[in-house]
Amino acid sequence: MAANRRPTLADVAREVGVSAKTVSRVLNEDGPASAETREQVLAAVAKLGFQPNLMARNIRVGGPDTTIGLVVPDLGNPFFGAVARSIEDTVRDRGLTLLMGSSADDPDRERALTDKFLSRRVSILLVVPSVGADHSHLKTHRATGLPVVFIDRPGVGLAADSVVSSNRTGAHDGVAHLIAHGHRRIGFVGDLPVKLYTRRERFAGYRDALERAGLPYDRSLVTNAHDQQGASAATSRLLGLADPPTALFAGNNIVALGIVAELARSRRKDVAVVSFDDVPLAEALEPALTVVAQAPEEIGRTAATTALSRLDGDRSRARTITVPTRLIVRGSGERPAPELQRA
């Protein structure tokens, strides 16, 4: 066998002096083989470093793979990284391996990834839906027993389990916290696109908090961004208004980083900030960042256990599971409104 070639089933058979079919029977435990032959085959496998092609076997026999497919919008986002780690930790004891792919929030790319996972006959499919995606193409797979769970956002066109954060309540709590510290003009920097489920829910929570406090809604205080640079630019525009906000609510952690960067660049220490979702090193900022923290580990664990229960035969109706958020007070959200500072 050439040194730079991966060993095959035929190489193992040649090493032992038996047929490839005999090697296959030993490895798959699906036919007769003597104890001596079995021992020789396993020794040859170890010697040559042969790895069976599990996907090819599963396709041949019509069984599911030992993998789980996970589609996320951004592999670099710490939130989805934490979700993925929790999923992986939860399914490991079941002998399942997690495969991931990034859709970049593109519905066509999401569809291509899900099709690729389905061609592998994954045991479970987990998806963070893209805006504009239609999941009705998964109906046949769902009907034949494939567990499908949507994470962070509900799917469209398919009755399947979803695991989401308490986006609206969490955003309300964060904005109400700013109001409690005397702020009356509070800017909202949301994610893009504006039709994104989490953006809509968090914006609704922002509006709820203003309404309950009897504060008017001012469209000029609402803007959007999808990356740190865009959030910095949006913050600059808000602070440049004739009647600027005294506090800002960030729609997600990436937006929060852009807001903090712009406040530091412009040396503005008088603007209060609350972020929806935590950021790495939030406590190292000056002041430390007050956040409405999601529970990505709990979201991942809940999604995985829900999918595993479906895999084990749970045929109850699809449900949406909401994971609570919590307000973490660190300093940036407790800066009082300017009029209170002067008092």
Buried (B, 14 or more C-beta within 10 A) or exposed (E): EEEEEEBBBEBBBBBBEBEBEBBBBBBEEEEEBEEEBBEBBBEBBEEBEBEBEBBEBBBEEEEBBBBBBBBBBBEEBBBBBBBBBBBBBBBEEBEBBBBBBBBEBBBEBBBBBBEBBBEBBBBBBBBBBBBBBEBEBBBEBBEEEBBBBBBBBBBBEBEBBBBBBBBBBBBBBBBBBBBEBBBBBBBBBBBBBEEBBBBBBBBBBBBBBBEEBEBEEBEBBBBBBBBBEBBBBBBBBBBEEEEBBBBBBBBBBBBBBBBBBBBEEBEEEEBBBBBBBBBEEBEEBEBBBBBBBBBBBBBBBBBBBBBBEBBEEEEEEBEEBBBEBEBBEBBBBBBBBEEEEEE
